[in-house]
Amino acid sequence: WAWATMRHQPPAEVLIALERRMLACVDDFNPQALANTVWAWATMRHEPSARALAALERRMLACADDFIPQNIANTLWAWATMRHQPSADALIALERRMLACVDDFKPQNLTNTLWAIAMLINNIEGDKITINQNVLDQLLHQLEATEFSTLEEQHFQQIFQAHHLLGDRFKPSAALLDQAREEWAKQLASRSSSSPQSSLEREVAACLDRLGITYDVEVLT
């Protein structure tokens, strides 16, 4: 987690050694350790072994009921960023936990989770990823109850992109969608210079490129 936060890229052999140690003690991981691990891998663009990912998912199934909203959001964000296809059991366990604690989700948890779900569905070909519609509905309900003034620019971008990718499965109110569209257009305009793109914009741009969708302001609005 510290290396990812510092944007430090350790040698591959160091990450491999840590994976090996993780496999030896994964049964001692709590929800925060599980979520932090996959978040760090995704942030560092590290590709963990299938065995390591499977081990974390198995451990997650044993303690999913103890996940807090931030753990859920970080895990889903990591899966989406790594384009990892979680097992059906792991996804169902997180869905069940989301429904149990949705009232505790903060704005950032909500938008990160919705964006990650949209990206997961888009990243995985065919119908290999299914999301309970009730989960999307409950997350949206909680989001609509949020004071819009507490949402930041990036949150609105995620809302807009989630709607764009999920279509009728995620339909924010006109007021929320209009503000999300406006903030996204402002961001595009501000980035029209040579300034570097944010990681969110790069992920979104890659997603829209795969869909063959032009993402200038005129098309998105």
WOGI-V929267 format. One record per backbone hydrogen bond with DSSP energy under -0.5 kcal/mol. NH is the residue of the N-H (numbers start at 1). CO is the residue of the C=O. Records with the same first field share a line. If there is no record, write none. Layout:
BEGIN
NH->CO + CO
END
This chain:
BEGIN
5->1
6->2
7->3 + 4
8->3
10->8
14->11
15->11
16->12
17->13
18->14
19->15
20->16
21->17
22->18
23->19
24->20
25->21 + 22
26->22
28->25
29->26
34->30
35->31
36->32
37->33
38->34
39->35
40->36
41->37
42->38
43->39
44->40
45->42
46->41
48->46
53->49
54->50
55->51
56->52
57->53
58->54
59->55
60->56
61->57
62->58 + 59
63->59 + 60
64->60
66->63
67->64
71->68
72->68
73->69
74->70
75->71
76->72
77->73
78->74
79->75
80->76
81->77
82->78
83->79 + 80
84->79
86->84
91->87
92->88
93->89
94->90
95->91
96->92
97->93
98->94
99->95
100->96
101->97
102->98
104->101
105->102
110->106
111->107
112->108
113->109
114->110
115->111
116->112
117->113
118->114
119->115
120->116
121->117
122->118
123->119
124->120
125->123
128->125
130->128
135->132
136->132
137->133
138->134
139->135
140->136
141->137
142->138
143->139
144->140
145->141
146->143
150->147
151->148
156->152
157->153
158->154
159->155
160->156
161->157
162->158
163->159
164->160
165->161
166->162
167->163
169->166
170->167
172->170
177->173
178->174
179->175
180->176
181->177
182->178
183->179
184->180
185->181
186->182
187->183
188->184
189->185
190->186
191->187
192->189
202->198
203->199
204->200
205->201
206->202
207->203
208->204
209->205
210->206
211->207
212->208 + 209
213->208
220->216
221->217
END
